[in-house]
Amino acid sequence: MTPGEGAASRRATRVRRGRGFSRIAAIIAVVLIGVAIVVLLLSSGGNSNQYKLVFETGGQLVKGNQVLIGGAPVGSVDDVTLIDNGQAEVDISVDRPLHEGTSAIIRATSLSGIANRYVSIQPGPDNTPELGNDATITQVD
């Protein structure tokens, strides 16, 4: 091997290493961007409106039960607690704002099973003011 051949071989090796590093860096950047997009979508989307419903009884509701409007799922039950007067306070999250005049009822998904319930929402008219986030809806069926 002549002196020039050794130097050319070392340069070629450095170039190959540089390309490999660039590829790895590009792959890592793409993965990090993908993770950032997924986190943004999960944290900013969906159930952004929270409300409290007050029922005489919790009717076997549990966290995770669905909230439906007109038979279409719009959210879920976040928590069910017993309040001082013996009534059930149900925290829900829904993907749309609710208006004054909204009412709710607890329904069974089928005749069999335990805790197979959902909250059915009858929204108030669109021409009434929107309820604020964390509003309590006490007019329930």
TORMI-60935 format. One record per residue (C-alpha): residue number from 1; residue in one letter; chain; x, y, z. Coordinates in nm, 2 decimals. Example, Ala and Ser with C-alpha at 12.3 -4.5 7.8 and 13.67 -1.06 7.14 Angstrom:
BEGIN
<r seq="1" type="A" mol="A" px="1.23" py="-0.45" pz="0.78"/>
<r seq="2" type="S" mol="A" px="1.37" py="-0.11" pz="0.71"/>
//
This chain:
BEGIN
<r seq="1" type="M" mol="A" px="0.00" py="0.00" pz="0.00"/>
<r seq="2" type="T" mol="A" px="0.14" py="0.34" pz="-0.10"/>
<r seq="3" type="P" mol="A" px="0.12" py="0.64" pz="0.14"/>
<r seq="4" type="G" mol="A" px="-0.15" py="0.80" pz="-0.06"/>
<r seq="5" type="E" mol="A" px="-0.37" py="0.49" pz="-0.05"/>
<r seq="6" type="G" mol="A" px="-0.37" py="0.48" pz="0.33"/>
<r seq="7" type="A" mol="A" px="-0.48" py="0.84" pz="0.36"/>
<r seq="8" type="A" mol="A" px="-0.76" py="0.79" pz="0.10"/>
<r seq="9" type="S" mol="A" px="-0.88" py="0.48" pz="0.29"/>
<r seq="10" type="R" mol="A" px="-0.89" py="0.68" pz="0.62"/>
<r seq="11" type="R" mol="A" px="-1.09" py="0.96" pz="0.46"/>
<r seq="12" type="A" mol="A" px="-1.34" py="0.71" pz="0.31"/>
<r seq="13" type="T" mol="A" px="-1.39" py="0.56" pz="0.65"/>
<r seq="14" type="R" mol="A" px="-1.45" py="0.90" pz="0.81"/>
<r seq="15" type="V" mol="A" px="-1.71" py="0.98" pz="0.54"/>
<r seq="16" type="R" mol="A" px="-1.89" py="0.66" pz="0.59"/>
<r seq="17" type="R" mol="A" px="-1.90" py="0.72" pz="0.97"/>
<r seq="18" type="G" mol="A" px="-2.03" py="1.07" pz="0.91"/>
<r seq="19" type="R" mol="A" px="-2.31" py="0.94" pz="0.69"/>
<r seq="20" type="G" mol="A" px="-2.41" py="0.68" pz="0.95"/>
<r seq="21" type="F" mol="A" px="-2.42" py="0.94" pz="1.22"/>
<r seq="22" type="S" mol="A" px="-2.63" py="1.17" pz="1.00"/>
<r seq="23" type="R" mol="A" px="-2.88" py="0.89" pz="0.93"/>
<r seq="24" type="I" mol="A" px="-2.90" py="0.80" pz="1.30"/>
<r seq="25" type="A" mol="A" px="-2.95" py="1.17" pz="1.40"/>
<r seq="26" type="A" mol="A" px="-3.22" py="1.20" pz="1.13"/>
<r seq="27" type="I" mol="A" px="-3.41" py="0.89" pz="1.25"/>
<r seq="28" type="I" mol="A" px="-3.39" py="1.02" pz="1.61"/>
<r seq="29" type="A" mol="A" px="-3.53" py="1.36" pz="1.51"/>
<r seq="30" type="V" mol="A" px="-3.82" py="1.20" pz="1.32"/>
<r seq="31" type="V" mol="A" px="-3.90" py="0.98" pz="1.62"/>
<r seq="32" type="L" mol="A" px="-3.89" py="1.27" pz="1.86"/>
<r seq="33" type="I" mol="A" px="-4.12" py="1.48" pz="1.64"/>
<r seq="34" type="G" mol="A" px="-4.36" py="1.19" pz="1.61"/>
<r seq="35" type="V" mol="A" px="-4.37" py="1.15" pz="1.99"/>
<r seq="36" type="A" mol="A" px="-4.43" py="1.53" pz="2.03"/>
<r seq="37" type="I" mol="A" px="-4.72" py="1.52" pz="1.79"/>
<r seq="38" type="V" mol="A" px="-4.88" py="1.23" pz="1.96"/>
<r seq="39" type="V" mol="A" px="-4.85" py="1.40" pz="2.30"/>
<r seq="40" type="L" mol="A" px="-5.00" py="1.72" pz="2.17"/>
<r seq="41" type="L" mol="A" px="-5.29" py="1.54" pz="2.02"/>
<r seq="42" type="L" mol="A" px="-5.36" py="1.34" pz="2.33"/>
<r seq="43" type="S" mol="A" px="-5.33" py="1.63" pz="2.57"/>
<r seq="44" type="S" mol="A" px="-5.53" py="1.88" pz="2.37"/>
<r seq="45" type="G" mol="A" px="-5.81" py="1.68" pz="2.21"/>
<r seq="46" type="G" mol="A" px="-6.13" py="1.53" pz="2.30"/>
<r seq="47" type="N" mol="A" px="-6.30" py="1.58" pz="2.63"/>
<r seq="48" type="S" mol="A" px="-6.23" py="1.94" pz="2.72"/>
<r seq="49" type="N" mol="A" px="-6.56" py="2.04" pz="2.88"/>
<r seq="50" type="Q" mol="A" px="-6.62" py="1.92" pz="3.24"/>
<r seq="51" type="Y" mol="A" px="-6.95" py="1.94" pz="3.42"/>
<r seq="52" type="K" mol="A" px="-7.10" py="1.81" pz="3.74"/>
<r seq="53" type="L" mol="A" px="-7.44" py="1.64" pz="3.74"/>
<r seq="54" type="V" mol="A" px="-7.65" py="1.59" pz="4.06"/>
<r seq="55" type="F" mol="A" px="-7.87" py="1.28" pz="4.08"/>
<r seq="56" type="E" mol="A" px="-8.09" py="1.14" pz="4.36"/>
<r seq="57" type="T" mol="A" px="-7.89" py="0.82" pz="4.33"/>
<r seq="58" type="G" mol="A" px="-7.58" py="0.72" pz="4.13"/>
<r seq="59" type="G" mol="A" px="-7.77" py="0.44" pz="3.97"/>
<r seq="60" type="Q" mol="A" px="-7.46" py="0.20" pz="3.95"/>
<r seq="61" type="L" mol="A" px="-7.26" py="0.45" pz="3.75"/>
<r seq="62" type="V" mol="A" px="-6.88" py="0.40" pz="3.77"/>
<r seq="63" type="K" mol="A" px="-6.58" py="0.59" pz="3.64"/>
<r seq="64" type="G" mol="A" px="-6.54" py="0.53" pz="3.27"/>
<r seq="65" type="N" mol="A" px="-6.91" py="0.49" pz="3.18"/>
<r seq="66" type="Q" mol="A" px="-7.01" py="0.66" pz="2.86"/>
<r seq="67" type="V" mol="A" px="-7.20" py="0.99" pz="2.82"/>
<r seq="68" type="L" mol="A" px="-7.43" py="1.00" pz="2.52"/>
<r seq="69" type="I" mol="A" px="-7.62" py="1.27" pz="2.33"/>
<r seq="70" type="G" mol="A" px="-7.89" py="1.13" pz="2.10"/>
<r seq="71" type="G" mol="A" px="-7.72" py="0.78" pz="2.12"/>
<r seq="72" type="A" mol="A" px="-7.38" py="0.91" pz="2.01"/>
<r seq="73" type="P" mol="A" px="-7.09" py="0.89" pz="2.25"/>
<r seq="74" type="V" mol="A" px="-6.96" py="1.24" pz="2.35"/>
<r seq="75" type="G" mol="A" px="-6.77" py="1.18" pz="2.67"/>
<r seq="76" type="S" mol="A" px="-6.73" py="0.97" pz="2.98"/>
<r seq="77" type="V" mol="A" px="-6.79" py="0.97" pz="3.35"/>
<r seq="78" type="D" mol="A" px="-6.48" py="1.09" pz="3.54"/>
<r seq="79" type="D" mol="A" px="-6.60" py="1.04" pz="3.90"/>
<r seq="80" type="V" mol="A" px="-6.90" py="0.95" pz="4.11"/>
<r seq="81" type="T" mol="A" px="-6.92" py="1.08" pz="4.47"/>
<r seq="82" type="L" mol="A" px="-7.18" py="1.10" pz="4.74"/>
<r seq="83" type="I" mol="A" px="-7.25" py="1.45" pz="4.86"/>
<r seq="84" type="D" mol="A" px="-7.37" py="1.58" pz="5.20"/>
<r seq="85" type="N" mol="A" px="-7.74" py="1.55" pz="5.12"/>
<r seq="86" type="G" mol="A" px="-7.72" py="1.19" pz="5.01"/>
<r seq="87" type="Q" mol="A" px="-7.73" py="1.27" pz="4.64"/>
<r seq="88" type="A" mol="A" px="-7.48" py="1.15" pz="4.38"/>
<r seq="89" type="E" mol="A" px="-7.25" py="1.41" pz="4.22"/>
<r seq="90" type="V" mol="A" px="-7.13" py="1.28" pz="3.88"/>
<r seq="91" type="D" mol="A" px="-6.83" py="1.45" pz="3.72"/>
<r seq="92" type="I" mol="A" px="-6.83" py="1.41" pz="3.34"/>
<r seq="93" type="S" mol="A" px="-6.61" py="1.52" pz="3.05"/>
<r seq="94" type="V" mol="A" px="-6.77" py="1.59" pz="2.71"/>
<r seq="95" type="D" mol="A" px="-6.63" py="1.70" pz="2.37"/>
<r seq="96" type="R" mol="A" px="-6.88" py="1.99" pz="2.32"/>
<r seq="97" type="P" mol="A" px="-7.01" py="2.27" pz="2.54"/>
<r seq="98" type="L" mol="A" px="-7.35" py="2.23" pz="2.70"/>
<r seq="99" type="H" mol="A" px="-7.62" py="2.51" pz="2.72"/>
<r seq="100" type="E" mol="A" px="-7.86" py="2.62" pz="2.98"/>
<r seq="101" type="G" mol="A" px="-8.16" py="2.39" pz="3.00"/>
<r seq="102" type="T" mol="A" px="-7.95" py="2.08" pz="2.97"/>
<r seq="103" type="S" mol="A" px="-8.09" py="1.77" pz="3.15"/>
<r seq="104" type="A" mol="A" px="-7.95" py="1.43" pz="3.21"/>
<r seq="105" type="I" mol="A" px="-8.07" py="1.08" pz="3.31"/>
<r seq="106" type="I" mol="A" px="-7.89" py="0.76" pz="3.40"/>
<r seq="107" type="R" mol="A" px="-7.99" py="0.47" pz="3.17"/>
<r seq="108" type="A" mol="A" px="-7.91" py="0.10" pz="3.15"/>
<r seq="109" type="T" mol="A" px="-7.73" py="-0.03" pz="2.84"/>
<r seq="110" type="S" mol="A" px="-7.91" py="-0.36" pz="2.87"/>
<r seq="111" type="L" mol="A" px="-8.13" py="-0.56" pz="3.10"/>
<r seq="112" type="S" mol="A" px="-7.85" py="-0.77" pz="3.23"/>
<r seq="113" type="G" mol="A" px="-7.52" py="-0.69" pz="3.40"/>
<r seq="114" type="I" mol="A" px="-7.40" py="-0.49" pz="3.69"/>
<r seq="115" type="A" mol="A" px="-7.28" py="-0.13" pz="3.64"/>
<r seq="116" type="N" mol="A" px="-7.38" py="-0.13" pz="3.27"/>
<r seq="117" type="R" mol="A" px="-7.51" py="0.22" pz="3.28"/>
<r seq="118" type="Y" mol="A" px="-7.45" py="0.54" pz="3.08"/>
<r seq="119" type="V" mol="A" px="-7.55" py="0.91" pz="3.12"/>
<r seq="120" type="S" mol="A" px="-7.79" py="1.03" pz="2.85"/>
<r seq="121" type="I" mol="A" px="-7.78" py="1.41" pz="2.80"/>
<r seq="122" type="Q" mol="A" px="-8.06" py="1.61" pz="2.66"/>
<r seq="123" type="P" mol="A" px="-7.88" py="1.93" pz="2.56"/>
<r seq="124" type="G" mol="A" px="-8.04" py="2.27" pz="2.61"/>
<r seq="125" type="P" mol="A" px="-8.13" py="2.48" pz="2.31"/>
<r seq="126" type="D" mol="A" px="-7.84" py="2.63" pz="2.11"/>
<r seq="127" type="N" mol="A" px="-7.99" py="2.98" pz="2.15"/>
<r seq="128" type="T" mol="A" px="-7.94" py="2.97" pz="2.53"/>
<r seq="129" type="P" mol="A" px="-7.61" py="3.07" pz="2.70"/>
<r seq="130" type="E" mol="A" px="-7.34" py="2.81" pz="2.73"/>
<r seq="131" type="L" mol="A" px="-7.27" py="2.66" pz="3.07"/>
<r seq="132" type="G" mol="A" px="-6.93" py="2.74" pz="3.20"/>
<r seq="133" type="N" mol="A" px="-6.67" py="2.47" pz="3.25"/>
<r seq="134" type="D" mol="A" px="-6.72" py="2.29" pz="3.58"/>
<r seq="135" type="A" mol="A" px="-7.08" py="2.41" pz="3.59"/>
<r seq="136" type="T" mol="A" px="-7.32" py="2.20" pz="3.81"/>
<r seq="137" type="I" mol="A" px="-7.63" py="2.07" pz="3.63"/>
<r seq="138" type="T" mol="A" px="-7.89" py="2.01" pz="3.90"/>
<r seq="139" type="Q" mol="A" px="-8.20" py="1.99" pz="3.68"/>
<r seq="140" type="V" mol="A" px="-8.18" py="1.62" pz="3.60"/>
<r seq="141" type="D" mol="A" px="-8.46" py="1.37" pz="3.50"/>
//
